[in-house]
Amino acid sequence: MCYLEQWLTGRTPGTTNVSSAPAALTAPARSTFTKSPPPLPSVTNRSGATPRAYPSALTPIPSILRPHCLARDRLRLWLPATARSRLDHQGCFVPVSEADLQRILTVIAHSHAPSTRESYGSGLLVFHVFCDAREVPEEQRCPASSVLLLTFIATCAGLYSGKTLENYFYAVRAWHLLHGSAWLADPRESSLALEGASRLAPPSSKRPKRDPFTIALLLALRPVMDLNDPLQAATYACLTVSFFTIARMGEFTVPSLHAFDPLTHVKVSDIHYEKDRNGFDVIVFHLPWTKSSPIGEDLYCATQSGGADPRYALHQENVILPFLALYTNRALYMQI
């Protein structure tokens, strides 16, 4: 009897009514699917922040399908004219409730990182302003035809960088998939159109390459910074830590004071000290969450010689106190 058969029948050779399946493979009880599922964490605005006014050149025509909300909430809250269907491919009704459909929406929405939802929200705004200007009916916006999507790319070509326009295009795709609408864009034509638009990007969208950030630059900054000032002390400490952990600056900062989330951003309790295999002191920063690792990861930096030492920047008496005082909830984050 193969292992799979043993697990399905709950039997092993020479035994009766004995399950050989490990606990991790045990199927859930039938009652699990008949009861209400556990609640899911929200993906909408929890910080109490209010949406800003639309830019004058990107103000959509008011619609009950598109409430004025934060950019990161638009993917979910801006609705297509046609809701997700409860019919299968043969036109038969599938016994799912409105709560089931909302749960599907929430689960799929969690597939995008908050920063991605915000970027996609900006792209969705541009798409609907384009549709408003062309008087595209709601039912033609989703599902959008391939020719409409190509026209959107072609119209935006020369106005945005290639990367920005690519994000906007995939924002419309994410919106379709999130709300259960068919994505009709031809991948070959779309790829060529995006490549062409990238080549037509305005010169103003491209920045010249910058000099690399070096230890010499850190040392040059320190004498001109007042480390008795809370903001400057925090800035210098954040610079040295980010540099020697080889981290993205966004992994140690938040976009605003209201955006702090203890499940996402580094806290003082996430810092500890270890010794490496050679006996040298290292500082360990635990990131609770990153885009590439939702379960979090640890970043390490060793004690350095000279004035750019991150441990020195963190633990000097005139640095550490204002460094912590700058952050609410004693969190290790900063708004630059």
C-alpha positions as CSV (number, residue, x, y, z in Angstrom):
1,M,0.0,0.0,0.0
2,C,1.6,3.3,-1.0
3,Y,1.9,6.2,1.5
4,L,-0.7,8.3,-0.2
5,E,-3.2,5.4,-0.1
6,Q,-2.3,4.8,3.6
7,W,-3.1,8.5,4.3
8,L,-6.3,8.5,2.4
9,T,-7.6,5.3,4.0
10,G,-6.1,5.9,7.4
11,R,-4.5,2.4,7.4
12,T,-1.1,0.9,7.3
13,P,-0.2,-2.6,6.3
14,G,-1.3,-5.1,8.9
15,T,-3.3,-2.6,10.9
16,T,-6.9,-1.4,10.9
17,N,-8.3,2.1,11.5
18,V,-4.8,3.6,12.3
19,S,-3.9,6.8,10.6
20,S,-0.4,7.0,9.2
21,A,-0.6,10.6,8.1
22,P,1.5,13.1,10.1
23,A,-0.3,15.8,12.0
24,A,0.7,18.4,9.4
25,L,-1.2,16.5,6.7
26,T,-4.3,15.8,8.6
27,A,-7.4,17.0,6.7
28,P,-9.5,19.7,8.4
29,A,-12.8,18.6,9.9
30,R,-15.9,19.0,7.7
31,S,-17.3,21.5,10.2
32,T,-14.4,23.8,9.3
33,F,-16.0,24.6,5.9
34,T,-19.6,24.9,7.2
35,K,-18.7,27.5,9.9
36,S,-17.8,31.1,9.3
37,P,-14.0,31.3,8.6
38,P,-11.8,33.3,10.9
39,P,-11.6,37.0,10.2
40,L,-8.8,38.3,8.0
41,P,-6.6,41.4,8.7
42,S,-7.8,44.5,6.8
43,V,-5.9,45.8,3.9
44,T,-7.5,49.2,3.9
45,N,-6.4,52.4,5.7
46,R,-5.9,51.7,9.5
47,S,-3.8,54.8,10.3
48,G,-6.6,57.3,10.2
49,A,-4.9,59.2,7.4
50,T,-7.2,61.2,5.1
51,P,-6.7,61.2,1.3
52,R,-5.2,64.2,-0.3
53,A,-6.9,66.3,-3.0
54,Y,-6.4,65.0,-6.5
55,P,-3.8,66.9,-8.6
56,S,-5.5,69.4,-10.9
57,A,-4.4,67.6,-14.0
58,L,-5.4,64.2,-12.7
59,T,-8.9,64.7,-11.2
60,P,-11.3,62.0,-12.2
61,I,-15.0,62.6,-12.9
62,P,-16.9,61.8,-9.7
63,S,-18.4,58.3,-9.6
64,I,-20.0,56.1,-7.0
65,L,-17.7,53.3,-8.3
66,R,-14.6,55.3,-7.3
67,P,-14.7,56.9,-3.9
68,H,-12.1,59.4,-2.9
69,C,-9.7,57.3,-0.8
70,L,-6.0,56.8,-0.2
71,A,-4.0,55.7,-3.2
72,R,-3.2,52.3,-1.6
73,D,-6.9,51.5,-1.1
74,R,-8.0,52.2,-4.7
75,L,-7.3,48.7,-6.1
76,R,-9.8,47.3,-3.6
77,L,-12.3,50.1,-3.2
78,W,-12.6,51.3,-6.8
79,L,-15.1,48.9,-8.4
80,P,-15.7,47.8,-12.0
81,A,-19.2,48.1,-13.4
82,T,-19.5,44.3,-13.4
83,A,-18.9,42.5,-10.1
84,R,-17.2,39.1,-9.8
85,S,-19.5,36.5,-11.3
86,R,-21.0,33.6,-9.3
87,L,-21.5,31.6,-12.5
88,D,-19.2,28.8,-13.7
89,H,-18.0,28.3,-17.2
90,Q,-21.3,26.5,-18.1
91,G,-23.4,29.4,-16.8
92,C,-24.5,27.5,-13.7
93,F,-24.8,29.3,-10.3
94,V,-22.0,28.5,-7.8
95,P,-23.3,28.4,-4.2
96,V,-21.1,31.2,-2.8
97,S,-22.2,34.1,-0.6
98,E,-21.5,37.8,-0.8
99,A,-19.2,37.2,2.3
100,D,-17.3,34.6,0.3
101,L,-16.7,37.1,-2.5
102,Q,-15.5,39.7,-0.1
103,R,-13.2,37.2,1.5
104,I,-11.8,36.4,-2.0
105,L,-11.2,40.1,-2.6
106,T,-9.4,40.5,0.8
107,V,-7.2,37.4,0.3
108,I,-6.1,38.5,-3.2
109,A,-5.5,42.1,-2.0
110,H,-3.0,40.7,0.6
111,S,-0.8,39.5,-2.3
112,H,0.4,43.0,-2.9
113,A,2.8,44.8,-0.5
114,P,1.5,48.2,0.8
115,S,4.0,50.1,-1.3
116,T,2.9,48.2,-4.4
117,R,-0.8,48.9,-3.7
118,E,0.1,52.6,-3.4
119,S,2.0,52.6,-6.7
120,Y,-0.8,50.7,-8.4
121,G,-3.3,53.1,-7.0
122,S,-1.5,56.0,-8.8
123,G,-1.6,54.0,-12.0
124,L,-5.3,53.2,-11.6
125,L,-6.0,57.0,-11.2
126,V,-4.1,57.8,-14.5
127,F,-6.0,55.0,-16.3
128,H,-9.5,56.3,-15.2
129,V,-8.6,59.9,-16.0
130,F,-7.5,58.7,-19.5
131,C,-10.9,56.9,-19.8
132,D,-12.8,60.0,-18.6
133,A,-11.0,62.1,-21.2
134,R,-11.9,59.6,-24.0
135,E,-15.5,59.1,-22.6
136,V,-14.9,55.4,-22.3
137,P,-18.1,53.8,-20.8
138,E,-17.7,52.0,-17.5
139,E,-18.5,48.6,-18.9
140,Q,-15.6,49.0,-21.4
141,R,-13.1,49.9,-18.8
142,C,-13.2,46.5,-17.1
143,P,-12.7,44.2,-18.8
144,A,-10.7,46.5,-21.0
145,S,-10.1,45.5,-24.6
146,S,-6.6,45.0,-25.9
147,V,-6.9,48.0,-28.2
148,L,-8.0,50.3,-25.3
149,L,-5.0,49.2,-23.3
150,L,-2.7,49.7,-26.2
151,T,-4.2,53.2,-26.7
152,F,-3.6,53.9,-23.0
153,I,0.1,53.0,-23.4
154,A,0.5,54.9,-26.6
155,T,-1.2,58.1,-25.1
156,C,1.1,58.0,-22.1
157,A,4.3,57.4,-24.2
158,G,6.5,60.4,-24.0
159,L,4.9,61.6,-20.7
160,Y,6.3,59.0,-18.3
161,S,9.4,57.0,-17.8
162,G,9.3,53.4,-19.1
163,K,9.3,52.0,-15.6
164,T,6.5,54.2,-14.4
165,L,4.3,53.4,-17.4
166,E,4.9,49.7,-16.9
167,N,3.8,50.0,-13.3
168,Y,0.6,51.8,-14.5
169,F,-0.1,49.1,-17.0
170,Y,0.3,46.3,-14.5
171,A,-1.8,48.3,-12.0
172,V,-4.8,48.0,-14.4
173,R,-4.0,44.3,-14.7
174,A,-4.0,43.9,-11.0
175,W,-7.3,45.7,-10.7
176,H,-8.9,43.3,-13.2
177,L,-7.6,40.2,-11.5
178,L,-8.5,41.4,-8.1
179,H,-12.1,41.9,-9.1
180,G,-12.4,38.7,-11.2
181,S,-12.5,40.3,-14.6
182,A,-10.8,38.8,-17.7
183,W,-7.5,40.3,-18.7
184,L,-7.7,40.7,-22.5
185,A,-4.4,42.4,-23.3
186,D,-2.3,40.6,-25.9
187,P,1.0,40.0,-24.1
188,R,3.1,40.3,-27.3
189,E,1.6,43.6,-28.4
190,S,1.7,44.9,-24.8
191,S,5.4,44.0,-24.4
192,L,6.3,45.8,-27.7
193,A,4.2,48.8,-26.8
194,L,5.8,49.1,-23.4
195,E,9.3,48.7,-24.9
196,G,8.6,51.5,-27.4
197,A,7.2,53.7,-24.7
198,S,10.4,53.2,-22.7
199,R,12.5,54.4,-25.6
200,L,10.2,57.4,-26.0
201,A,10.5,58.4,-22.3
202,P,11.1,62.2,-21.8
203,P,14.7,63.1,-20.9
204,S,13.4,64.7,-17.7
205,S,12.3,61.2,-16.5
206,K,15.9,60.0,-16.5
207,R,18.4,61.0,-13.8
208,P,22.1,60.9,-14.3
209,K,24.0,58.3,-12.4
210,R,25.1,59.4,-8.9
211,D,28.4,58.9,-7.2
212,P,28.3,55.8,-4.8
213,F,27.7,56.3,-1.1
214,T,31.0,55.7,0.7
215,I,32.5,55.7,4.1
216,A,34.4,58.8,3.2
217,L,31.1,60.6,2.5
218,L,29.8,59.4,5.9
219,L,32.9,60.8,7.6
220,A,32.5,64.1,5.7
221,L,28.9,64.5,6.8
222,R,29.5,63.9,10.5
223,P,31.5,67.2,11.3
224,V,28.8,69.3,9.7
225,M,25.9,67.6,11.6
226,D,24.9,68.6,15.1
227,L,24.5,65.3,16.9
228,N,22.9,67.1,19.8
229,D,19.9,67.9,17.5
230,P,17.4,65.0,17.6
231,L,16.7,65.0,13.9
232,Q,20.3,65.2,12.8
233,A,21.4,62.6,15.4
234,A,18.7,60.2,14.2
235,T,19.6,60.9,10.5
236,Y,23.3,60.1,11.1
237,A,22.5,56.9,13.1
238,C,20.1,55.8,10.4
239,L,22.6,56.5,7.6
240,T,25.4,54.5,9.3
241,V,23.1,51.6,10.2
242,S,21.6,51.4,6.7
243,F,25.1,51.6,5.1
244,F,26.8,48.9,7.1
245,T,23.8,46.5,7.0
246,I,23.7,47.0,3.2
247,A,19.9,47.7,3.6
248,R,17.5,49.7,1.6
249,M,16.8,53.0,3.3
250,G,13.1,52.2,3.2
251,E,13.7,49.1,5.4
252,F,14.7,51.4,8.4
253,T,12.2,54.2,7.7
254,V,8.5,54.8,7.2
255,P,6.9,57.3,4.8
256,S,5.1,59.2,7.7
257,L,4.7,59.2,11.4
258,H,1.2,57.9,11.1
259,A,2.3,54.9,9.0
260,F,4.2,53.1,11.7
261,D,3.2,49.4,12.1
262,P,4.9,47.3,14.7
263,L,4.3,44.2,12.6
264,T,6.2,45.8,9.7
265,H,8.8,48.3,11.0
266,V,11.9,47.9,13.2
267,K,11.4,48.5,16.9
268,V,14.0,48.9,19.7
269,S,13.1,45.4,20.9
270,D,14.2,44.1,17.5
271,I,17.8,45.0,18.1
272,H,20.2,42.7,19.9
273,Y,23.9,42.0,20.0
274,E,25.9,38.9,19.2
275,K,29.4,37.8,18.5
276,D,30.4,36.3,15.1
277,R,32.4,33.1,14.6
278,N,35.6,35.2,15.1
279,G,34.5,36.7,18.4
280,F,33.8,40.1,17.0
281,D,30.7,42.1,18.2
282,V,27.9,42.5,15.7
283,I,24.6,44.3,15.9
284,V,21.5,42.4,14.7
285,F,18.4,44.2,13.5
286,H,15.4,42.1,12.9
287,L,13.1,43.4,10.2
288,P,9.6,42.0,11.0
289,W,8.6,42.2,7.3
290,T,10.1,42.8,3.9
291,K,8.7,42.6,0.3
292,S,11.0,39.6,-0.4
293,S,10.5,37.9,3.0
294,P,7.0,38.4,4.6
295,I,8.2,36.5,7.7
296,G,11.0,38.9,8.2
297,E,14.8,38.6,8.2
298,D,17.8,39.7,10.2
299,L,20.4,42.3,9.1
300,Y,23.9,42.3,10.6
301,C,26.6,44.9,10.9
302,A,29.9,44.7,12.7
303,T,31.6,47.4,14.9
304,Q,33.6,49.7,12.7
305,S,36.7,51.7,13.4
306,G,36.4,55.5,13.2
307,G,33.6,58.0,13.3
308,A,31.3,56.0,11.0
309,D,30.8,53.2,13.5
310,P,27.1,52.4,13.7
311,R,27.4,51.1,17.2
312,Y,29.0,54.4,18.3
313,A,26.2,56.4,16.5
314,L,23.6,54.3,18.3
315,H,25.1,54.4,21.8
316,Q,26.7,57.8,22.3
317,E,24.8,59.4,25.2
318,N,24.1,62.5,23.1
319,V,22.9,60.5,20.2
320,I,20.9,57.6,21.5
321,L,18.5,59.6,23.6
322,P,17.3,62.0,20.9
323,F,17.4,59.2,18.4
324,L,14.8,57.4,20.5
325,A,12.9,60.5,21.4
326,L,12.3,61.2,17.7
327,Y,10.1,58.1,17.3
328,T,6.7,57.4,18.6
329,N,6.1,54.1,20.3
330,R,9.9,54.0,20.9
331,A,10.2,52.6,17.4
332,L,13.4,52.7,15.3
333,Y,12.0,54.6,12.3
334,M,12.4,58.0,10.9
335,Q,10.7,60.4,8.5
336,I,13.3,62.1,6.3
